[in-house]
Amino acid sequence: MSTGESKDKSSCESQFGVAHLKQEFVVTDYKPHLSVQYLPENVREELGLSVVGKKRSLEGEDKTVGEELPHKKIKLKGRNKRCRQHLVEHQKKLCPSIIHNHDCKYGNKCRFFHDVSAFFEAKPPDISPDCHNFLTFGKCGYGIACRFASKHISNDLKNIVNENVVKENEGKIFVLNSAPKDIIGKLWKKKYNFDRANAVLKKVLNLSSNSHSEIDSMALSTSDKVDEPIGNKKVDDCGNGDQVSISEPSVSKDTSPASQECPRLTNDDNSTVCASDFCRPQSQGDPISMSENNQRVAELEKNVVRPQHKSSSSGCLTDADVIRLRPQEKKLVGNLPFRRICKRLGADITCGEMAVATNILQGQMSEWALLKRHVTEDVFGVQLCGSYPDSMTRCAQVISETLEVDFVDINCGCPIDMVYKKGEGCALMGKMNKFEKIIRGMTSVLDVPLSVKMRTGIYSSKSVAHILSPKLRDWGVSFVTIHGRSREQRYTKFADWEYIDECTQAAAPLPIFGNGDIMSYEDADLHLEKTGVTGLMIARGALIKPWIFTEIKEKRHWDISANERFDILKEFVNNGLEHWGSDQQGLNTTRKFLLEWLSFLHRYIPVGLLERLPQKIHERPPHYKGRNDLETLMASANCADWIKISEMLLGPVPTEFTFLPKHKANAYK
């Protein structure tokens, strides 16, 4: 080995935050290059670019207008704002009534396109002759507008239906929780009956303010007050509506050993089972390695009946509740097409994207779409964000009466300013009186468990989760997820798992799930063994390598090939076209989410290239070449290469296409 190579290797090994790669894969003469051809105009101005870079036409030809590197450095931190939405104009969309061979009831007033022949002539070439929706369901609901329509469009431009496949899928429901039109109409007209929530709110809002000064003073300083949302409505008089009593916490405040006993469950055969058989023992080792206990749980689960959505549920979660806490790791993940992949690769629990309670109550369709659930998600919860007891309680009532969910989660961990300044997300950790009213109100109207996801606190120097966790238990929360960072840290520095363990002891017997920096099965096993957490939640680790769930269950490092990873991308694209649509708008949406995911996926370092296992989530690799061209392409941090990957799956991007990742690159610090 030459002197220069040994210096490069030693510097790589000694540099903190840099992954250790085998030297034959490291590219030492790499010079960073900024691709600006897909950046939005406002970003070019911020970077100091005086001219536009490259633009790509639909035919795939590069048109170089000129490119100039930026002359000023911008700190990449936080979240990119004003990301462009690639929406198709209504005048360019074919009318849905025409697609489904119906007469348009709006006539000349319809804002969509009606000339089928003209639409077909102006339509870009199909991306592929094979339509996933047609092959899967026997019929494509987008007809001639589909970008993969070659095999399901007749010569007279009619949609072809495969009757055999349609008959096989007859009666099957693949996506649950679609927004009911009658419910949305009532919400729009403000005619939904909230008598049940209003009766609860009358009692909740009259609760005397308990002494929460200890947490309030630690969480918020006088110079960091959050903005109060405008237009908060008072609770209306519910008249002669049904009176609903506030459910009392099911966990006694008595800390004696007798009071800490787990409840006993009754099975169909009248046998009695202790809930501790399912919950992780606080003083024992990792339950995953307890084979006898696993067999015991497998036998017991057969007898546990999932309750019908009638009875109220509050307090610490047991296996008698909807979510079954098997003695193994549990993980919660993001959007529906991605969740389907994680589910196939071994995730146990899935949770929807964060939905804003006020938007749900206003009947916004885009917000209701976040609550959808695929049929493969056997244990699924929705995630709500809000800052007021009335809106959160009413939203909980609507969800309870309308959707099929196994739990509802309150997001108290979102650190972004837009959410925090409205008193939502992490801000709730500093408003204990309001937080208590939200929880008591929601648990009173819900018939499924209520959970809370939070951070260690708002400030790094003022952790409050250990004080808050026992209060959540007493207020009726069923389980809690703690991210081992404060809002101030965001995603920088390391997650504090020692503090998470402190919270589990303070809140016992409340089940607590830990979250932060889990990137391998070794990380998962270590935290399960060294802390008292009931399970794990994996977020960025699943975005970087969704096969982490398989690795944890099989306890191995999976040296997944580039072709296998590309097949996972194909699966995501098919799921996306099924979920968002195979027309041009659905294609744009699928591409947008694929590119956002690739901004995480490129951080994965193949196992066969690492000199030291496992890869840590904070480690950035030096520039390297893969074992083949595809592996090298998938390792690129260049946004233009992500777009190239998307073009391999979804065809060329439009001429004026721009893309800017939603999250900036501060995660490696």
C-alpha positions as CSV (number, residue, x, y, z in Angstrom):
1,M,0.0,0.0,0.0
2,S,1.4,3.4,-0.9
3,T,1.9,6.2,1.6
4,G,-0.9,8.3,0.0
5,E,-3.4,5.4,0.3
6,S,-2.4,4.7,3.9
7,K,-3.0,8.4,4.8
8,D,-6.4,8.4,3.1
9,K,-7.4,5.2,4.9
10,S,-6.2,6.4,8.3
11,S,-7.8,9.8,7.9
12,C,-11.1,8.0,7.0
13,E,-10.9,5.8,10.0
14,S,-10.1,8.6,12.4
15,Q,-12.7,11.0,11.1
16,F,-15.8,11.0,13.2
17,G,-19.1,10.4,11.4
18,V,-17.5,8.7,8.4
19,A,-18.3,5.1,7.6
20,H,-15.4,2.6,7.3
21,L,-15.4,1.2,3.7
22,K,-13.1,-1.3,2.1
23,Q,-10.4,0.7,0.4
24,E,-10.9,-0.8,-3.0
25,F,-14.4,0.8,-3.3
26,V,-13.4,4.3,-2.1
27,V,-13.0,7.0,-4.8
28,T,-10.2,9.3,-3.6
29,D,-10.1,11.7,-6.5
30,Y,-13.8,12.6,-6.5
31,K,-14.7,16.2,-7.0
32,P,-18.2,17.3,-5.8
33,H,-20.4,18.6,-8.6
34,L,-23.6,20.6,-8.1
35,S,-26.4,19.7,-10.5
36,V,-28.7,22.7,-10.9
37,Q,-30.8,21.7,-13.9
38,Y,-33.7,20.6,-11.8
39,L,-33.6,23.2,-9.1
40,P,-36.5,25.7,-8.8
41,E,-35.9,29.3,-9.8
42,N,-36.1,30.6,-6.3
43,V,-33.4,28.2,-5.1
44,R,-31.2,29.2,-8.0
45,E,-31.5,32.8,-6.9
46,E,-30.6,31.9,-3.3
47,L,-27.6,30.0,-4.6
48,G,-26.5,32.9,-6.7
49,L,-27.0,31.3,-10.1
50,S,-27.3,33.8,-12.8
51,V,-28.3,31.4,-15.6
52,V,-30.4,28.3,-15.9
53,G,-28.8,24.9,-16.2
54,K,-30.0,22.0,-18.2
55,K,-33.5,21.1,-19.1
56,R,-34.7,17.8,-20.4
57,S,-37.4,17.4,-23.0
58,L,-39.9,14.5,-23.2
59,E,-37.8,13.0,-25.9
60,G,-34.9,12.8,-23.5
61,E,-32.7,15.3,-25.2
62,D,-30.5,17.5,-23.0
63,K,-30.7,21.2,-23.8
64,T,-27.7,23.0,-22.2
65,V,-28.4,26.7,-21.7
66,G,-25.4,27.2,-19.5
67,E,-24.4,26.5,-15.9
68,E,-22.7,28.5,-13.2
69,L,-21.6,27.3,-9.8
70,P,-22.9,29.2,-6.8
71,H,-20.7,31.9,-5.3
72,K,-22.1,31.7,-1.8
73,K,-22.5,28.9,0.7
74,I,-25.9,28.1,2.2
75,K,-26.3,26.2,5.5
76,L,-28.3,23.1,4.7
77,K,-30.5,22.7,7.8
78,G,-34.1,22.1,8.4
79,R,-36.9,21.8,5.9
80,N,-37.1,23.2,2.3
81,K,-40.2,25.4,1.9
82,R,-42.3,26.2,-1.1
83,C,-41.5,22.9,-2.9
84,R,-43.2,23.0,-6.3
85,Q,-46.3,20.8,-6.8
86,H,-46.4,19.3,-10.3
87,L,-50.2,19.6,-10.8
88,V,-51.9,18.9,-14.1
89,E,-54.3,21.7,-15.1
90,H,-58.0,20.7,-15.2
91,Q,-58.2,21.8,-18.8
92,K,-55.7,19.1,-19.7
93,K,-57.4,16.3,-17.7
94,L,-59.9,14.1,-19.4
95,C,-63.3,14.3,-17.7
96,P,-63.9,11.4,-15.3
97,S,-67.4,10.9,-16.7
98,I,-66.0,10.4,-20.2
99,I,-63.4,8.0,-18.9
100,H,-66.1,5.8,-17.3
101,N,-68.4,6.1,-20.4
102,H,-71.0,8.3,-18.6
103,D,-72.6,11.6,-19.6
104,C,-71.1,14.6,-17.9
105,K,-73.8,16.3,-15.8
106,Y,-72.0,19.6,-15.9
107,G,-72.1,19.9,-19.7
108,N,-70.4,23.0,-21.0
109,K,-69.7,24.2,-17.5
110,C,-67.4,21.3,-16.8
111,R,-63.8,22.3,-16.3
112,F,-62.3,19.1,-17.7
113,F,-61.4,18.1,-21.2
114,H,-64.1,16.2,-23.2
115,D,-62.7,15.6,-26.7
116,V,-61.4,12.0,-26.5
117,S,-59.8,12.0,-30.0
118,A,-58.0,15.3,-29.4
119,F,-56.9,14.1,-25.9
120,F,-55.5,10.9,-27.4
121,E,-53.5,12.7,-30.1
122,A,-52.0,15.2,-27.6
123,K,-51.2,12.5,-25.0
124,P,-47.5,11.7,-24.6
125,P,-46.3,8.2,-25.6
126,D,-47.1,5.4,-23.1
127,I,-44.3,4.6,-20.6
128,S,-44.9,0.9,-20.8
129,P,-47.5,-1.4,-22.4
130,D,-48.1,-3.2,-19.0
131,C,-50.5,-1.4,-16.7
132,H,-50.2,-2.6,-13.1
133,N,-53.8,-1.8,-12.3
134,F,-55.1,-3.6,-15.3
135,L,-53.0,-6.7,-14.6
136,T,-53.9,-6.7,-10.9
137,F,-57.6,-5.8,-10.9
138,G,-58.7,-6.6,-14.5
139,K,-59.7,-3.0,-15.1
140,C,-57.9,0.3,-15.1
141,G,-60.0,3.1,-13.7
142,Y,-58.1,5.7,-15.6
143,G,-58.9,4.4,-19.1
144,I,-57.4,6.3,-21.9
145,A,-55.8,8.7,-19.5
146,C,-53.6,5.9,-18.2
147,R,-49.9,6.4,-19.1
148,F,-49.7,2.5,-19.5
149,A,-52.8,2.1,-21.5
150,S,-51.6,0.2,-24.6
151,K,-53.0,-3.2,-23.6
152,H,-56.4,-2.0,-22.2
153,I,-57.5,0.5,-24.9
154,S,-59.4,-0.7,-27.9
155,N,-59.1,0.7,-31.5
156,D,-62.2,2.8,-30.8
157,L,-60.6,4.2,-27.7
158,K,-62.7,2.3,-25.2
159,N,-61.5,0.8,-22.0
160,I,-61.0,-3.0,-22.1
161,V,-62.1,-5.1,-19.1
162,N,-60.7,-8.5,-18.2
163,E,-63.8,-10.1,-16.8
164,N,-62.0,-13.2,-15.4
165,V,-59.7,-11.1,-13.2
166,V,-62.6,-8.7,-12.2
167,K,-64.7,-11.7,-11.1
168,E,-61.8,-13.1,-9.0
169,N,-61.6,-9.7,-7.1
170,E,-65.3,-9.3,-6.8
171,G,-66.3,-8.3,-3.3
172,K,-62.7,-7.7,-2.2
173,I,-61.8,-4.5,-0.5
174,F,-58.1,-3.5,-0.7
175,V,-58.1,-0.1,0.8
176,L,-60.1,0.8,3.9
177,N,-61.0,4.2,5.5
178,S,-61.9,6.0,2.3
179,A,-63.7,9.2,3.1
180,P,-67.5,8.6,3.2
181,K,-69.2,11.2,1.0
182,D,-72.1,11.7,3.4
183,I,-69.7,12.3,6.4
184,I,-67.6,14.8,4.3
185,G,-70.8,16.6,3.3
186,K,-72.0,17.0,6.9
187,L,-68.6,18.3,7.9
188,W,-68.6,20.8,5.0
189,K,-72.1,22.0,6.0
190,K,-71.2,21.9,9.7
191,K,-74.1,19.5,10.4
192,Y,-72.2,16.6,11.9
193,N,-73.6,15.6,15.3
194,F,-71.0,16.3,17.9
195,D,-73.3,15.9,20.9
196,R,-71.2,13.1,22.3
197,A,-67.9,15.1,22.1
198,N,-69.6,18.3,23.3
199,A,-71.0,16.6,26.4
200,V,-67.5,15.3,27.2
201,L,-65.9,18.7,26.6
202,K,-68.3,20.4,29.0
203,K,-66.9,18.4,31.8
204,V,-63.3,18.3,30.5
205,L,-63.0,22.1,30.1
206,N,-64.4,22.7,33.6
207,L,-61.6,20.6,35.2
208,S,-59.6,22.6,37.7
209,S,-56.1,23.4,36.5
210,N,-53.8,21.0,38.3
211,S,-50.3,22.0,39.3
212,H,-48.2,21.6,36.2
213,S,-45.9,24.4,37.0
214,E,-42.9,22.0,37.4
215,I,-43.1,20.9,33.7
216,D,-44.4,24.2,32.3
217,S,-41.4,26.1,33.8
218,M,-39.0,23.5,32.5
219,A,-40.5,23.2,29.0
220,L,-41.2,26.8,28.0
221,S,-39.3,30.0,28.7
222,T,-40.9,33.4,28.6
223,S,-39.0,34.2,25.4
224,D,-40.3,31.1,23.6
225,K,-44.1,31.3,23.7
226,V,-45.9,29.6,20.9
227,D,-48.5,31.4,18.9
228,E,-52.1,30.9,19.7
229,P,-54.3,29.7,16.8
230,I,-56.8,32.3,15.7
231,G,-60.5,31.6,15.8
232,N,-60.8,29.1,18.6
233,K,-64.5,28.3,19.0
234,K,-66.1,27.7,22.4
235,V,-68.0,24.5,23.1
236,D,-71.6,24.9,22.0
237,D,-74.5,24.1,24.3
238,C,-75.3,20.4,23.6
239,G,-78.9,20.9,24.7
240,N,-80.6,17.5,25.2
241,G,-77.8,15.5,23.8
242,D,-76.6,12.3,25.4
243,Q,-74.6,12.8,28.5
244,V,-71.2,11.1,28.4
245,S,-69.1,10.7,31.5
246,I,-65.4,11.2,31.4
247,S,-63.7,7.9,31.7
248,E,-61.6,7.7,34.8
249,P,-57.9,6.5,34.4
250,S,-57.7,2.8,34.7
251,V,-54.3,2.9,36.4
252,S,-54.3,3.7,40.1
253,K,-51.9,6.3,41.4
254,D,-51.1,4.0,44.2
255,T,-47.4,2.9,43.7
256,S,-47.5,-0.1,46.1
257,P,-46.6,-3.5,44.6
258,A,-50.1,-4.7,44.8
259,S,-51.3,-1.8,42.7
260,Q,-48.8,-2.6,40.0
261,E,-50.3,-6.1,39.3
262,C,-51.2,-6.7,35.7
263,P,-55.0,-7.2,35.0
264,R,-56.2,-10.7,34.3
265,L,-57.9,-11.5,31.0
266,T,-60.7,-13.9,30.4
267,N,-60.6,-16.1,27.3
268,D,-63.4,-17.8,25.4
269,D,-62.9,-21.0,27.4
270,N,-63.2,-19.0,30.7
271,S,-59.6,-19.5,31.5
272,T,-57.7,-16.6,33.0
273,V,-54.5,-15.2,31.6
274,C,-52.3,-12.6,33.2
275,A,-51.5,-9.7,30.9
276,S,-47.9,-9.8,32.0
277,D,-47.5,-12.9,29.9
278,F,-47.7,-10.6,26.9
279,C,-45.9,-7.5,28.3
280,R,-42.1,-7.4,28.5
281,P,-40.8,-8.0,32.1
282,Q,-39.0,-4.9,33.3
283,S,-36.3,-6.8,35.1
284,Q,-35.6,-9.6,32.6
285,G,-33.6,-9.9,29.4
286,D,-34.7,-9.6,25.9
287,P,-38.0,-11.5,25.4
288,I,-37.1,-12.3,21.8
289,S,-34.6,-14.8,23.0
290,M,-37.2,-16.4,25.4
291,S,-38.4,-19.3,23.2
292,E,-40.7,-20.8,25.9
293,N,-42.4,-17.5,26.4
294,N,-42.8,-17.1,22.6
295,Q,-44.6,-20.4,22.5
296,R,-46.7,-19.5,25.4
297,V,-47.8,-16.2,23.8
298,A,-48.5,-18.0,20.5
299,E,-50.9,-20.3,22.3
300,L,-52.5,-17.5,24.3
301,E,-53.0,-15.2,21.2
302,K,-55.3,-17.8,19.6
303,N,-57.7,-17.3,22.5
304,V,-57.6,-13.5,22.8
305,V,-60.7,-12.0,21.2
306,R,-60.3,-8.6,19.5
307,P,-63.0,-6.4,21.1
308,Q,-65.7,-4.9,18.9
309,H,-65.6,-1.1,18.5
310,K,-68.1,-0.5,21.3
311,S,-66.5,-0.3,24.6
312,S,-64.3,2.6,25.8
313,S,-60.6,1.9,26.1
314,S,-58.2,3.9,28.3
315,G,-55.3,3.2,30.6
316,C,-52.3,0.9,30.1
317,L,-52.5,-1.3,27.1
318,T,-52.8,-5.1,27.5
319,D,-53.3,-7.9,25.0
320,A,-57.1,-7.8,25.7
321,D,-57.0,-4.5,23.8
322,V,-56.9,-4.1,20.1
323,I,-53.2,-3.9,19.7
324,R,-51.6,-7.2,20.7
325,L,-48.2,-6.6,22.4
326,R,-46.4,-9.8,21.4
327,P,-43.0,-10.1,23.1
328,Q,-41.1,-9.0,20.1
329,E,-40.1,-5.7,18.5
330,K,-42.9,-3.4,17.2
331,K,-42.3,-0.8,14.5
332,L,-44.4,2.0,13.1
333,V,-43.8,3.5,9.7
334,G,-45.1,6.5,6.8
335,N,-47.2,6.7,3.5
336,L,-49.5,3.9,2.4
337,P,-47.4,2.5,-0.6
338,F,-44.3,2.6,1.6
339,R,-46.1,1.0,4.5
340,R,-47.1,-1.9,2.3
341,I,-43.4,-2.6,1.6
342,C,-42.5,-2.4,5.3
343,K,-45.4,-4.7,6.1
344,R,-44.2,-7.3,3.6
345,L,-40.6,-7.0,5.0
346,G,-41.7,-7.6,8.6
347,A,-43.2,-4.5,10.3
348,D,-45.8,-5.4,12.9
349,I,-47.5,-2.1,13.6
350,T,-48.1,0.6,11.0
351,C,-49.2,4.2,11.6
352,G,-50.5,6.7,9.1
353,E,-49.0,10.1,8.3
354,M,-49.6,13.0,10.6
355,A,-53.1,14.5,9.9
356,V,-54.2,17.9,11.3
357,A,-57.4,17.6,13.4
358,T,-58.9,20.9,12.2
359,N,-58.4,19.9,8.6
360,I,-60.2,16.6,9.2
361,L,-63.1,18.4,10.8
362,Q,-63.3,20.8,7.8
363,G,-63.6,17.7,5.5
364,Q,-60.4,18.3,3.5
365,M,-60.1,15.4,1.2
366,S,-56.3,15.6,1.1
367,E,-56.2,15.2,4.9
368,W,-58.7,12.4,4.9
369,A,-56.5,10.5,2.4
370,L,-53.8,10.3,5.1
371,L,-56.1,8.1,7.1
372,K,-56.5,5.3,4.5
373,R,-55.5,1.8,5.5
374,H,-54.4,-1.1,3.2
375,V,-56.0,-4.4,3.9
376,T,-52.6,-5.9,4.7
377,E,-52.1,-3.6,7.6
378,D,-53.5,-5.8,10.4
379,V,-52.6,-3.4,13.2
380,F,-53.0,0.2,12.1
381,G,-53.3,3.5,13.8
382,V,-53.9,7.1,12.7
383,Q,-51.7,10.0,13.8
384,L,-53.4,13.3,14.8
385,C,-51.9,16.7,15.4
386,G,-53.7,19.5,17.2
387,S,-53.5,22.0,20.0
388,Y,-57.1,22.4,21.4
389,P,-59.3,20.0,23.4
390,D,-62.4,20.7,21.4
391,S,-61.0,20.1,17.9
392,M,-59.0,17.0,19.0
393,T,-62.0,15.5,20.9
394,R,-64.4,16.1,18.0
395,C,-61.9,14.7,15.6
396,A,-61.5,11.6,17.8
397,Q,-65.3,11.1,17.7
398,V,-65.4,11.3,13.9
399,I,-62.6,8.8,13.6
400,S,-64.2,6.5,16.1
401,E,-67.6,6.5,14.4
402,T,-66.3,6.4,10.8
403,L,-63.0,4.6,10.4
404,E,-61.5,1.2,11.1
405,V,-58.4,1.8,13.2
406,D,-56.7,-0.1,16.0
407,F,-55.4,3.0,17.9
408,V,-55.2,6.7,17.7
409,D,-51.8,8.5,18.2
410,I,-51.3,12.1,19.3
411,N,-48.2,13.6,17.7
412,C,-46.2,15.5,20.3
413,G,-42.9,14.9,18.6
414,C,-43.1,17.1,15.5
415,P,-40.3,19.7,15.8
416,I,-40.9,21.9,12.7
417,D,-41.6,25.6,13.4
418,M,-44.8,25.7,11.4
419,V,-46.4,23.1,13.7
420,Y,-44.7,24.2,16.9
421,K,-45.8,27.9,16.6
422,K,-49.4,26.9,16.4
423,G,-49.1,25.1,19.8
424,E,-49.1,21.7,18.2
425,G,-46.5,18.9,18.1
426,C,-43.7,19.4,20.6
427,A,-45.4,22.5,22.0
428,L,-48.0,20.4,23.8
429,M,-45.2,19.1,26.1
430,G,-45.1,22.6,27.6
431,K,-48.8,23.0,28.1
432,M,-49.8,20.4,30.6
433,N,-53.2,21.7,31.5
434,K,-54.3,21.8,27.8
435,F,-52.6,18.5,27.2
436,E,-54.5,16.8,30.0
437,K,-57.8,18.1,28.7
438,I,-57.0,16.8,25.2
439,I,-56.2,13.3,26.4
440,R,-59.2,13.0,28.8
441,G,-61.5,14.3,26.1
442,M,-60.2,11.9,23.5
443,T,-60.1,8.8,25.7
444,S,-63.8,9.5,26.6
445,V,-65.0,9.3,23.0
446,L,-62.7,6.7,21.6
447,D,-63.4,3.0,21.6
448,V,-59.7,2.1,20.8
449,P,-56.5,2.8,22.7
450,L,-55.0,6.3,22.7
451,S,-51.2,6.6,22.4
452,V,-48.8,9.6,22.5
453,K,-45.6,10.0,20.6
454,M,-43.2,12.6,22.1
455,R,-39.6,13.7,22.5
456,T,-37.5,14.1,25.6
457,G,-38.6,17.7,25.8
458,I,-38.4,21.0,24.0
459,Y,-34.9,22.0,25.1
460,S,-31.9,19.7,25.3
461,S,-31.0,20.9,28.8
462,K,-34.6,20.6,30.1
463,S,-35.9,17.0,29.6
464,V,-39.5,16.6,30.9
465,A,-40.5,13.2,29.4
466,H,-39.7,11.4,32.7
467,I,-42.2,13.7,34.5
468,L,-44.8,13.7,31.8
469,S,-44.9,9.9,31.2
470,P,-46.5,9.0,34.6
471,K,-49.0,11.7,34.1
472,L,-49.9,10.3,30.7
473,R,-50.4,6.9,32.4
474,D,-52.8,8.5,35.0
475,W,-54.7,10.4,32.4
476,G,-55.6,7.2,30.5
477,V,-53.0,6.9,27.7
478,S,-52.5,3.3,26.7
479,F,-48.9,3.4,25.5
480,V,-46.2,6.0,24.7
481,T,-43.4,6.3,22.1
482,I,-40.4,8.4,23.1
483,H,-37.9,9.7,20.6
484,G,-34.6,10.1,22.5
485,R,-34.0,13.7,21.3
486,S,-35.4,17.1,22.2
487,R,-37.1,19.5,19.8
488,E,-34.0,21.7,19.9
489,Q,-31.8,18.8,18.7
490,R,-34.2,17.8,15.9
491,Y,-32.3,14.9,14.3
492,T,-28.8,15.9,15.3
493,K,-26.5,14.3,17.8
494,F,-27.3,10.9,19.3
495,A,-30.6,9.6,20.8
496,D,-30.5,9.3,24.6
497,W,-31.5,5.7,25.3
498,E,-30.4,5.9,29.0
499,Y,-33.0,8.7,29.4
500,I,-35.7,6.6,27.6
501,D,-34.9,3.8,30.1
502,E,-35.4,6.3,33.0
503,C,-38.8,7.1,31.5
504,T,-39.8,3.5,31.4
505,Q,-39.1,3.1,35.1
506,A,-40.9,6.3,36.0
507,A,-44.0,5.3,34.0
508,A,-44.2,1.6,34.8
509,P,-46.4,-0.4,34.1
510,L,-47.2,1.9,31.1
511,P,-45.8,0.3,27.9
512,I,-43.1,2.6,26.3
513,F,-41.7,2.2,22.8
514,G,-38.2,3.6,22.2
515,N,-37.1,5.4,19.0
516,G,-33.9,6.9,17.7
517,D,-30.8,5.8,15.7
518,I,-31.8,2.2,15.1
519,M,-30.1,1.1,11.9
520,S,-29.4,-2.6,12.4
521,Y,-30.6,-5.7,14.3
522,E,-27.6,-5.2,16.7
523,D,-28.9,-1.7,17.6
524,A,-32.4,-3.1,18.2
525,D,-31.2,-6.0,20.3
526,L,-28.9,-3.7,22.4
527,H,-31.8,-1.3,23.2
528,L,-34.2,-4.1,24.0
529,E,-31.7,-5.8,26.3
530,K,-30.3,-2.7,28.1
531,T,-33.6,-0.7,28.5
532,G,-37.0,-1.5,29.8
533,V,-38.8,-0.6,26.6
534,T,-41.7,-2.7,25.4
535,G,-40.8,-2.4,21.8
536,L,-39.2,-0.2,19.1
537,M,-40.3,2.4,16.7
538,I,-38.1,2.7,13.6
539,A,-38.4,5.8,11.4
540,R,-35.3,7.0,9.4
541,G,-33.8,3.6,9.6
542,A,-36.8,2.2,7.7
543,L,-36.5,5.0,5.1
544,I,-32.9,4.2,4.6
545,K,-33.3,0.5,4.5
546,P,-36.8,-0.9,4.8
547,W,-35.5,-4.4,5.0
548,I,-34.3,-3.6,8.5
549,F,-37.4,-5.3,9.8
550,T,-36.3,-8.6,8.1
551,E,-32.8,-8.2,9.6
552,I,-34.2,-7.7,13.1
553,K,-36.4,-10.7,12.9
554,E,-33.8,-13.0,11.3
555,K,-30.9,-11.4,13.3
556,R,-28.6,-11.0,10.4
557,H,-27.0,-8.4,8.2
558,W,-28.6,-8.7,4.8
559,D,-26.2,-7.9,2.0
560,I,-29.0,-7.0,-0.4
561,S,-28.0,-6.7,-4.0
562,A,-28.7,-3.6,-6.2
563,N,-31.1,-5.6,-8.3
564,E,-33.1,-6.6,-5.2
565,R,-33.2,-3.0,-4.0
566,F,-34.3,-1.9,-7.5
567,D,-37.1,-4.5,-7.3
568,I,-38.3,-2.8,-4.1
569,L,-38.4,0.5,-5.9
570,K,-40.5,-1.2,-8.7
571,E,-42.9,-2.5,-5.9
572,F,-43.2,1.0,-4.5
573,V,-43.9,2.5,-7.9
574,N,-46.6,-0.1,-8.5
575,N,-48.1,0.5,-5.1
576,G,-48.0,4.3,-5.9
577,L,-49.7,3.9,-9.3
578,E,-52.4,1.8,-7.6
579,H,-52.9,4.3,-4.7
580,W,-52.4,7.7,-6.5
581,G,-53.4,6.7,-10.0
582,S,-51.8,5.8,-13.3
583,D,-52.8,9.0,-15.1
584,Q,-50.3,11.9,-15.5
585,Q,-51.3,13.4,-12.1
586,G,-50.8,10.0,-10.3
587,L,-47.6,9.6,-12.2
588,N,-46.3,12.9,-10.9
589,T,-47.3,12.2,-7.4
590,T,-45.7,8.8,-7.4
591,R,-42.5,10.3,-8.8
592,K,-42.5,13.0,-6.2
593,F,-42.7,10.5,-3.3
594,L,-40.2,8.2,-5.0
595,L,-37.7,11.0,-5.2
596,E,-38.3,12.0,-1.6
597,W,-37.6,8.4,-0.6
598,L,-34.5,8.2,-2.7
599,S,-33.1,11.2,-0.8
600,F,-33.0,8.7,2.2
601,L,-32.3,5.5,0.3
602,H,-29.0,6.7,-1.1
603,R,-27.5,6.9,2.5
604,Y,-27.5,3.1,2.7
605,I,-24.1,1.5,2.4
606,P,-24.1,-2.1,1.1
607,V,-22.9,-4.6,3.7
608,G,-20.3,-6.1,1.3
609,L,-18.6,-2.8,1.0
610,L,-18.2,-2.0,4.7
611,E,-15.0,-2.7,6.5
612,R,-16.7,-2.6,9.9
613,L,-20.3,-3.6,10.7
614,P,-22.8,-2.4,11.3
615,Q,-23.4,0.9,9.6
616,K,-24.5,3.7,12.0
617,I,-27.2,6.1,11.2
618,H,-25.0,9.2,11.7
619,E,-22.1,7.9,9.5
620,R,-21.7,9.4,6.0
621,P,-19.8,7.3,3.5
622,P,-16.9,8.7,1.6
623,H,-17.6,8.8,-2.1
624,Y,-17.4,5.3,-3.4
625,K,-18.2,3.0,-6.4
626,G,-20.4,0.0,-6.0
627,R,-19.9,-3.5,-7.2
628,N,-21.8,-2.7,-10.4
629,D,-23.1,0.4,-12.2
630,L,-26.6,0.2,-10.6
631,E,-25.2,0.0,-7.1
632,T,-23.0,3.0,-7.9
633,L,-26.0,4.9,-9.2
634,M,-28.1,4.1,-6.2
635,A,-25.4,5.4,-3.9
636,S,-25.2,8.8,-5.5
637,A,-26.1,11.9,-3.5
638,N,-26.7,13.8,-6.7
639,C,-30.4,14.8,-7.2
640,A,-30.0,14.4,-11.0
641,D,-29.1,10.7,-10.4
642,W,-32.3,10.2,-8.3
643,I,-34.3,11.6,-11.2
644,K,-32.5,9.2,-13.6
645,I,-33.6,6.3,-11.4
646,S,-37.2,7.6,-11.5
647,E,-37.0,7.8,-15.3
648,M,-36.0,4.1,-15.4
649,L,-39.3,3.3,-13.7
650,L,-41.7,6.1,-14.7
651,G,-40.3,7.4,-18.0
652,P,-38.7,10.8,-18.8
653,V,-39.6,13.8,-16.7
654,P,-41.5,16.8,-18.3
655,T,-39.6,19.6,-19.8
656,E,-40.0,22.1,-16.9
657,F,-39.6,19.5,-14.2
658,T,-38.0,20.7,-10.9
659,F,-37.3,18.9,-7.7
660,L,-36.1,19.9,-4.3
661,P,-36.0,17.4,-1.4
662,K,-38.4,18.3,1.4
663,H,-35.7,17.6,4.1
664,K,-32.3,19.2,4.0
665,A,-29.2,17.3,4.7
666,N,-28.4,17.9,8.4
667,A,-29.0,14.3,9.6
668,Y,-25.4,13.3,9.6
669,K,-24.2,15.8,12.2
